[in-house]
C-alpha cells in the first residue's frame, strides 16, 4: 500500500475505473505503468 501503481489522465478514465485500478480489480494500461 502507498505505492504508485500508474499515472492516468482523468479526461480518459472514469472514476469507477480509477477505483478499480486502486483496488486491483482492473489492470492498468501498459503505457501508464509507473517506473
N, CA, C and O atoms as a CHARMM CRD file, in Angstrom:
* protein
*
  140
    1    1 UNK  N      0.82500  -1.19000   0.00000 PROA 1      0.00000
    2    1 UNK  CA     0.00000   0.00000   0.00000 PROA 1      0.00000
    3    1 UNK  C      0.86400   1.24700   0.00000 PROA 1      0.00000
    4    1 UNK  O      1.98500   1.24100   0.51000 PROA 1      0.00000
    5    2 UNK  N      0.33800   2.30600  -0.57200 PROA 2      0.00000
    6    2 UNK  CA     1.03500   3.56900  -0.56500 PROA 2      0.00000
    7    2 UNK  C      1.97200   3.78700  -1.72700 PROA 2      0.00000
    8    2 UNK  O      2.59000   4.84700  -1.83000 PROA 2      0.00000
    9    3 UNK  N      2.09300   2.80200  -2.61300 PROA 3      0.00000
   10    3 UNK  CA     2.96200   2.98000  -3.77400 PROA 3      0.00000
   11    3 UNK  C      2.13800   3.34500  -4.99200 PROA 3      0.00000
   12    3 UNK  O      0.96900   2.97500  -5.09900 PROA 3      0.00000
   13    4 UNK  N      2.75100   4.07000  -5.90200 PROA 4      0.00000
   14    4 UNK  CA     2.06700   4.49100  -7.12400 PROA 4      0.00000
   15    4 UNK  C      2.03100   3.32300  -8.10300 PROA 4      0.00000
   16    4 UNK  O      3.07100   2.77100  -8.46200 PROA 4      0.00000
   17    5 UNK  N      0.84100   2.95600  -8.52600 PROA 5      0.00000
   18    5 UNK  CA     0.66700   1.87400  -9.49400 PROA 5      0.00000
   19    5 UNK  C      0.85200   2.38700 -10.90900 PROA 5      0.00000
   20    5 UNK  O      1.57300   1.79400 -11.71100 PROA 5      0.00000
   21    6 UNK  N      0.19300   3.49800 -11.20600 PROA 6      0.00000
   22    6 UNK  CA     0.25700   4.06800 -12.54600 PROA 6      0.00000
   23    6 UNK  C     -0.20400   5.51600 -12.49400 PROA 6      0.00000
   24    6 UNK  O     -0.70800   5.99000 -11.47600 PROA 6      0.00000
   25    7 UNK  N     -0.02200   6.20200 -13.60500 PROA 7      0.00000
   26    7 UNK  CA    -0.48500   7.58300 -13.74700 PROA 7      0.00000
   27    7 UNK  C     -1.48000   7.59700 -14.89100 PROA 7      0.00000
   28    7 UNK  O     -1.16100   7.17000 -16.00100 PROA 7      0.00000
   29    8 UNK  N     -2.69100   8.08800 -14.62700 PROA 8      0.00000
   30    8 UNK  CA    -3.73400   8.10600 -15.64900 PROA 8      0.00000
   31    8 UNK  C     -4.23700   9.53000 -15.85700 PROA 8      0.00000
   32    8 UNK  O     -4.14500  10.37400 -14.96700 PROA 8      0.00000
   33    9 UNK  N     -4.75900   9.77200 -17.03000 PROA 9      0.00000
   34    9 UNK  CA    -5.32900  11.07200 -17.37900 PROA 9      0.00000
   35    9 UNK  C     -6.80400  11.06800 -16.98200 PROA 9      0.00000
   36    9 UNK  O     -7.55800  10.23400 -17.48400 PROA 9      0.00000
   37   10 UNK  N     -7.24100  11.96500 -16.10400 PROA 10     0.00000
   38   10 UNK  CA    -8.64000  11.96500 -15.67100 PROA 10     0.00000
   39   10 UNK  C     -9.62400  12.24500 -16.79700 PROA 10     0.00000
   40   10 UNK  O    -10.81700  11.97500 -16.65700 PROA 10     0.00000
   41   11 UNK  N     -9.13900  12.78400 -17.91100 PROA 11     0.00000
   42   11 UNK  CA   -10.01800  13.02100 -19.05700 PROA 11     0.00000
   43   11 UNK  C    -10.25000  11.74700 -19.86300 PROA 11     0.00000
   44   11 UNK  O    -11.17600  11.68400 -20.67200 PROA 11     0.00000
   45   12 UNK  N     -9.41400  10.73000 -19.64500 PROA 12     0.00000
   46   12 UNK  CA    -9.50700   9.49800 -20.42400 PROA 12     0.00000
   47   12 UNK  C    -10.00200   8.30400 -19.61800 PROA 12     0.00000
   48   12 UNK  O    -10.22500   7.23400 -20.18400 PROA 12     0.00000
   49   13 UNK  N    -10.17800   8.46500 -18.30700 PROA 13     0.00000
   50   13 UNK  CA   -10.58700   7.34100 -17.46300 PROA 13     0.00000
   51   13 UNK  C    -11.68100   7.80500 -16.50300 PROA 13     0.00000
   52   13 UNK  O    -11.63300   8.92400 -15.99200 PROA 13     0.00000
   53   14 UNK  N    -12.65000   6.95400 -16.26700 PROA 14     0.00000
   54   14 UNK  CA   -13.74900   7.31700 -15.36800 PROA 14     0.00000
   55   14 UNK  C    -13.33000   7.08700 -13.91500 PROA 14     0.00000
   56   14 UNK  O    -12.35100   6.38900 -13.64900 PROA 14     0.00000
   57   15 UNK  N    -14.06400   7.66600 -12.99600 PROA 15     0.00000
   58   15 UNK  CA   -13.75900   7.49900 -11.58000 PROA 15     0.00000
   59   15 UNK  C    -13.92000   6.04600 -11.15600 PROA 15     0.00000
   60   15 UNK  O    -13.14200   5.55300 -10.33900 PROA 15     0.00000
   61   16 UNK  N    -14.91300   5.35600 -11.69700 PROA 16     0.00000
   62   16 UNK  CA   -15.09400   3.94800 -11.33700 PROA 16     0.00000
   63   16 UNK  C    -13.92500   3.10200 -11.83400 PROA 16     0.00000
   64   16 UNK  O    -13.52600   2.14800 -11.16600 PROA 16     0.00000
   65   17 UNK  N    -13.37200   3.44000 -13.00100 PROA 17     0.00000
   66   17 UNK  CA   -12.18900   2.73200 -13.48100 PROA 17     0.00000
   67   17 UNK  C    -10.97900   3.04600 -12.60000 PROA 17     0.00000
   68   17 UNK  O    -10.15400   2.16700 -12.35100 PROA 17     0.00000
   69   18 UNK  N    -10.86500   4.27700 -12.13200 PROA 18     0.00000
   70   18 UNK  CA    -9.76200   4.65000 -11.24600 PROA 18     0.00000
   71   18 UNK  C     -9.83000   3.86700  -9.93900 PROA 18     0.00000
   72   18 UNK  O     -8.80300   3.41400  -9.43400 PROA 18     0.00000
   73   19 UNK  N    -11.01800   3.70600  -9.39400 PROA 19     0.00000
   74   19 UNK  CA   -11.19200   2.92800  -8.16800 PROA 19     0.00000
   75   19 UNK  C    -10.85300   1.46100  -8.43000 PROA 19     0.00000
   76   19 UNK  O    -10.23800   0.80800  -7.58700 PROA 19     0.00000
   77   20 UNK  N    -11.24800   0.94500  -9.58000 PROA 20     0.00000
   78   20 UNK  CA   -10.92700  -0.44200  -9.93200 PROA 20     0.00000
   79   20 UNK  C     -9.41500  -0.63800 -10.01600 PROA 20     0.00000
   80   20 UNK  O     -8.90600  -1.68000  -9.60100 PROA 20     0.00000
   81   21 UNK  N     -8.70000   0.33600 -10.54000 PROA 21     0.00000
   82   21 UNK  CA    -7.24100   0.25100 -10.59000 PROA 21     0.00000
   83   21 UNK  C     -6.65100   0.26500  -9.18800 PROA 21     0.00000
   84   21 UNK  O     -5.73200  -0.50000  -8.89700 PROA 21     0.00000
   85   22 UNK  N     -7.17000   1.12900  -8.31100 PROA 22     0.00000
   86   22 UNK  CA    -6.64500   1.24300  -6.95300 PROA 22     0.00000
   87   22 UNK  C     -6.89300  -0.01600  -6.13400 PROA 22     0.00000
   88   22 UNK  O     -6.07600  -0.37300  -5.28600 PROA 22     0.00000
   89   23 UNK  N     -8.00600  -0.68700  -6.37700 PROA 23     0.00000
   90   23 UNK  CA    -8.33000  -1.88300  -5.60800 PROA 23     0.00000
   91   23 UNK  C     -7.74300  -3.14600  -6.21400 PROA 23     0.00000
   92   23 UNK  O     -7.76600  -4.20500  -5.58700 PROA 23     0.00000
   93   24 UNK  N     -7.21500  -3.04400  -7.43300 PROA 24     0.00000
   94   24 UNK  CA    -6.63800  -4.21500  -8.08000 PROA 24     0.00000
   95   24 UNK  C     -7.62900  -5.01100  -8.89100 PROA 24     0.00000
   96   24 UNK  O     -7.28600  -6.07400  -9.40900 PROA 24     0.00000
   97   25 UNK  N     -8.85200  -4.52500  -9.01700 PROA 25     0.00000
   98   25 UNK  CA    -9.86900  -5.23500  -9.78300 PROA 25     0.00000
   99   25 UNK  C     -9.62700  -5.12100 -11.28400 PROA 25     0.00000
  100   25 UNK  O    -10.15400  -5.91000 -12.06900 PROA 25     0.00000
  101   26 UNK  N     -8.82800  -4.13600 -11.67500 PROA 26     0.00000
  102   26 UNK  CA    -8.55400  -3.90000 -13.09300 PROA 26     0.00000
  103   26 UNK  C     -7.06300  -3.65600 -13.26100 PROA 26     0.00000
  104   26 UNK  O     -6.43600  -3.00700 -12.42300 PROA 26     0.00000
  105   27 UNK  N     -6.49600  -4.17400 -14.34300 PROA 27     0.00000
  106   27 UNK  CA    -5.07700  -3.96800 -14.62900 PROA 27     0.00000
  107   27 UNK  C     -4.89100  -2.64200 -15.36600 PROA 27     0.00000
  108   27 UNK  O     -5.69400  -2.30400 -16.23600 PROA 27     0.00000
  109   28 UNK  N     -3.84300  -1.88700 -15.03000 PROA 28     0.00000
  110   28 UNK  CA    -3.59800  -0.61000 -15.71000 PROA 28     0.00000
  111   28 UNK  C     -3.08600  -0.83300 -17.12900 PROA 28     0.00000
  112   28 UNK  O     -2.51500  -1.88400 -17.42100 PROA 28     0.00000
  113   29 UNK  N     -3.28400   0.14200 -18.01200 PROA 29     0.00000
  114   29 UNK  CA    -2.71600   0.04100 -19.35300 PROA 29     0.00000
  115   29 UNK  C     -1.18600   0.05500 -19.27700 PROA 29     0.00000
  116   29 UNK  O     -0.61300   0.69900 -18.39900 PROA 29     0.00000
  117   30 UNK  N     -0.53700  -0.64800 -20.18700 PROA 30     0.00000
  118   30 UNK  CA     0.92700  -0.76000 -20.17400 PROA 30     0.00000
  119   30 UNK  C      1.62300   0.59800 -20.25000 PROA 30     0.00000
  120   30 UNK  O      2.65000   0.79500 -19.60100 PROA 30     0.00000
  121   31 UNK  N      1.08600   1.53300 -21.02700 PROA 31     0.00000
  122   31 UNK  CA     1.74200   2.83000 -21.19200 PROA 31     0.00000
  123   31 UNK  C      1.59100   3.74100 -19.97800 PROA 31     0.00000
  124   31 UNK  O      2.23900   4.78500 -19.91100 PROA 31     0.00000
  125   32 UNK  N      0.74600   3.36500 -19.01600 PROA 32     0.00000
  126   32 UNK  CA     0.52200   4.20000 -17.83300 PROA 32     0.00000
  127   32 UNK  C      1.24600   3.68300 -16.59300 PROA 32     0.00000
  128   32 UNK  O      1.16800   4.30200 -15.53200 PROA 32     0.00000
  129   33 UNK  N      1.94300   2.56600 -16.71100 PROA 33     0.00000
  130   33 UNK  CA     2.61200   1.99400 -15.54600 PROA 33     0.00000
  131   33 UNK  C      3.70000   2.91600 -15.02100 PROA 33     0.00000
  132   33 UNK  O      4.41700   3.55100 -15.79500 PROA 33     0.00000
  133   34 UNK  N      3.81700   2.98400 -13.70200 PROA 34     0.00000
  134   34 UNK  CA     4.85200   3.80200 -13.07000 PROA 34     0.00000
  135   34 UNK  C      6.19400   3.08600 -13.18400 PROA 34     0.00000
  136   34 UNK  O      6.26200   1.85700 -13.14000 PROA 34     0.00000
  137   35 UNK  N      7.24200   3.85800 -13.33000 PROA 35     0.00000
  138   35 UNK  CA     8.58700   3.27600 -13.48800 PROA 35     0.00000
  139   35 UNK  C      9.15800   2.80400 -12.16700 PROA 35     0.00000
  140   35 UNK  O     10.27600   2.29100 -12.12500 PROA 35     0.00000
